[in-house]
Amino acid sequence: MLTQEDYNTHNHVKYLINYHFVFIPKRRKKVLTGEIATRTRQIFAELAIEKKWDILALEVAPDHIHLFVSVKPTDTPHLVIKAFKGRSSYLLRKEFPVLLKLPSLWTSSYFVSTAGNISSEAVRKYIEDPHHASN
């Protein structure tokens, strides 16, 4: 069961919004290694602090990234991924000239799913429970 501490507050909203993103470098090149991987983690951490997002988990593999992040209700998935991909692409390509061999650092594609502390099935059962009937 969730407690009040599990939820965030923004203006007049209580919320818990977590996104799981997976995205890959252009041509699935294994370029996210060593100093590039370390710098990617730093860039993501700095951006999350700036935007007041909470990175719940981050895996930087050589050819893909898993990012699990908690955001505000005003932050849509496409704006969140655009911020992470855009900032990291700009800075990494500027700092590591080897990445300029790729036409762009990231593909335009990504995977996203929402996740909270309970499953979709649990929400459906809760909503369908007869105790919600008003008559």
Secondary structure, DSSP 4 states (H G I P E B T S, - for coil): ---GGGSEEETTEEE-EEEEEEE-BGGG-----HHHHHHHHHHHHHHHHHHT-EEEEEEEETTEEEEEEEE-TT--HHHHHHHHHHHHHHHHHHH-GGGGGSSSSB-S--EEEEE-SS-HHHHHHHHHSGGG---
